């Protein structure tokens, strides 16, 4: 079996960045992506606009051109397609990784749904957007419950409960209301999340204050049924009529996959996979973390723009070690 210098797990912005850095170092690499190219971004809302500027999202010394300062999902997908083509990146899409084991020679055997690979080093760049935080309540499995928001059109004229109070929840509530949905919000705390972007926060607060979007504070979802949602607030349990529930409760790394790869996951609340923050190497030799997965459950601390150096940092280390092995 051919031995790669590097296998990169994840074909999002960070995985592509690592691939470009590996190519610059002359490494023999392959990227394994379970879905489409930039899968998480593909699953963003259709009309989404990034909070970051296109300049801060650039990777691979390739300009990111957008019509406005902050690019849209459509422009981002075009950018990552262009990166893939212009660099000739070796990306295998629709190929989820299933397991990883280290052999007697210190090489890693990675098994995917389609093939097996042998590698000197591995980079795990799987992000977190593909694994939503669940409500864990009866009825959550119903088709009316969504953990991802796509487009407002299906919800026109429908009674929609948005769960959450961070950026995504506020944006979704506002867009749905403006497109003709009957929107309400269930919020665990006593106010809108303080970290909501400055141009969104006053908008949603004013819509709540005027009664356009009813908000239930100090309230959690207890049960979901076909035509209703049972909530629990400061005065006890109550029920509202409902057609759809959009649980914008955030996301987390795919810990099931990380554990199957043999990575060490602490039992604390942050659940940050064990790794050296200076080198990004995990407790497994020659296995690295890259991108937002390094933050564990602290998903609001790392983004594409402040992890752009990960690829170069890791590729240089791997190149040095591969050369030593060859000598």
N, C-alpha and C positions, 0 to 999 in steps of 0.2 A: 504494500500500500504506500502511495506517495505521502511524504511527510511535508506538511505546510509549516512555514515559519510561524504563521499566525492564523487562527480562526477567530472571527469577530461575530459574536452573537447579537443580532439586532441591526436592522438596516434603516434606522431613523437618522436624523441629522448627526448624532454623535457617532453612530456606526459608520456612516459615510465619511465623517471627519477622520476617524481612525483609519479607514481604508486609504484615504488620500495620504495621510501621514506615513502609512506603511509603504505605499507606492513610492513616496519620496525617498524612503530609506532603502529601497530595492528589496523589500521583503516579499516573499511568496505568501500571499494571504487569500482568504475567501471570506465573504460575508454571508451569514445564514440568517434570513429574515422569514418569520413565520407567515407574514401576510404580504401586502404589496410594499413597494418602495415607499419609505416614509409612512408606514402604516398608521401611526398615531395621528399624524397631521391629516392624512386622508380621511380619518374618522372625526376630525373636528367639524363643528357646524359649518354648513355650506357657505354661509355669508360671514364667517368669522374674520375679524381683523386682529392681527397680532398686537400685543401691547408694546413690543420692542420695535425699534426701527430696523429697516432692512440692512443698514450698515452694521448694526450690532449682531445680526444673524449670519453674516457672511462667514464662509469657511473655505478652505482650500485656495485662498488668494483669488477667489472668483467673485466678481462684483454681483451683488444682488440688486437688480433693478426692479423698482416698483413704481406705480403711478403716483402714490403718495408716500409720505415719510414712513408710515406703518403699513407693511404689506398685508395682503389678504391671503386666505388659505389657498386660493387658486394660484396666486403668484408664487407662493412658497412651493407648491407642488411642481410648478414649472421650473423653479430654481433647482430643486433637487433632481429633477429629471435631467436638467442641463448638466449638473455636476456629474451625474452618473454617466452620461454620454461623453462629455468632454474629457473626463479622466479615464474613461474605459474601465470603470470599476467592476470588479469581479463579485457581483451580488447575485445570490441565489434566492429568489423570492418564493413564497408558498412552500417553505421548507422549515417547519418548526423543529427546534432541537429538543430531544427527548431525554438524553442522559450524557454524562461525561465521566470518564474514569482515567486514572493515571496508571500507566503500566510500569513494569520493572525498570525500564530505561528512562523513566521520568517524562515520557511523552504522554500527551492527552489524546484519548480516543473519544471522539464526539460522535454520538449517534443522532441522526435526524430522522424525519419521517421518510426520507428518500435514500439516504446513503450513510456511510461512515467516513470519518475524517481522522487523520492523525496529525497532531500539531505540537510544535515545541512550546508555543504560548497561546493563551486565549484571552480575549477581551470580552467582558460581559457588558453590553451597552443596550439593555432592554427597557430602559425608561420606567414609566409607571402608568401611563394613560390607559393601558389595556385591561387593568384590574380595578374596577370600581369599589369604593367602600360601600358595603351593603347596609341596608336598614335593619336586616334580620328581624322582620316582622311577618306575621301570616299574610299571605296574599301578594307578597313581593314578586312571586313567580308569574303573576298574571301578565298577559300581553300589554295591558294598559300602563304598566310600570316601565319607565325608561331610565337608564342610567347615562345615556348619551343623548344629546340634542342635535338634531340635524337641520330641520327646516320648519318654519312656523306654519306652513300651509295646512298640514293635517289637523291642526288644532283650532282652526277658525271656528268660532261659535261653540267651542267646547269648554267645559269646566275643568281647568287644569290647576293642580296643586304643585307648586314648585317647592322642593324641600332644600333648605340651605340658605346661607346669607353671605357667601363669598362672591367673587367676581362672576363666576359662571352662572350662579343662581340669579344674581341681580340682572345680568345681561339677558338671560333667557326670559325672566319675568317681564322685563321691559319690552322686549321684542314681541313676545306673544300678545301682550296687552295692546300694543300698537297695531298688530295685525288682526285684531278682532277676537281674541280668546278671552274668556272670563277667568282671570288669573287670581289666585291667592297664594300665600306663602306660609310655610311652617318653619319657624326659626327656633332653634334650641336655646339661644341666648336671649339677651334683653334688647339687642339692637343689631343693625347691619354690621357685618364684619368691618373692623376699622381699617383693614388693608385693602378694601375695595378701591379701585382706581378713582382718582379725583374727579373725573368727568362722568363717572357712573353713579357715585355715591349720592350726590345731591338730587339727581334725577329720581332714583328709586325711593329715596327718603321722602321726596315731595309727593310722589305718586301714592305712597303709603299714607302720608299725612292727610291728603285730600280724599282718601277712601277709594281711589281708582283701583288700587291693588291691596285688598285686605291682607294684613300680615298678623299671624298668630305668634306672639313672642313667648318665650319660656315654654315652648310646645314641641312635643315629639309625636311621631306617627306610631300608632299602636296596632292597627289592623287595616288592611286594604281589601275591599270587596268590589264586585263588578260596578256598582253604581254609587259607592260611598267610600269615605275614608274616616276611620275613627282616630281622633287625636286626643292627646292628654295635655291640658294646660294648667295654669295656676289654680283654676277653679274646678279641676277634675276632668273627666272624660266627656267628649262631645263628638258629634258626627256631622260631616258636611257632605253634600252631594258632589259627585266627582266622576269625570270621564277618563282623565289621564293623570298620572303622577310622574313628574320629572324629578328624580332624585339626584340633584346636583350636589352630592355630598363628598366629592373629591375622589381621589384614586390612590393606589398604592402599588409598590413593586410587586411583581409576580413571585411571591415568596415560595410557592410550590416549585416553580422552575429553579429558583436560586438554590433551594435545598437539594433538588435532584442533581444539581451540578456539584454538590459537595461544599457549597459555601457556608460559612459559619454565620448564623443569624442570632444576635443577642436576644435575650428574653425581655429586655427593657421596652419601654414605650416607644422609643425612637426606632428600634429594630433596624439600625444602620448595619448593613452587611460588613463584617470585619474586614478592614483594609487599612493600609498605611496612607494617611492623607497626603503625605509628601510624594510618595511614589505611585500610589493608587493600586499597589499590589495587595492581593488578598492573602489570607493565611495559607492558600495553596500556592506553591512556587510557580512563578511565571503565569499566574492567572490574575488579571487586572479588572477593576471596575472602571467604567467611564460614563460621564454624563450624569443625569439626574438620579440614576439609581444609587449613586453614592450617598444620597441624602436619606435613604430609607423612607420612613413615614414623614419626615420633615420636608414634604414635597414643595413647600413654598420658599425654600432656601436656595435651590439650584435650578438654573434654567439653561436653555441652549447658549445664551450669550455669555454666561459666566463659567461655562465648562468647555469653551472652545480650545483651550490649551491642552486638554486631556489627551487628544490623539497624538500630538507631537511629543508630549512628555513620555507616553507609553512606548511609542514606536522607537524612540531613541534608545530606551532601555533594552527593548527586545533585540534591536539591531546589534547592540554591543554584546549581548549574551549569545546570540546566534553565531556571530563572528568568532567568539571564543570557542564555541563548540566545534566549529569547522576547523579551527587551528588545532 
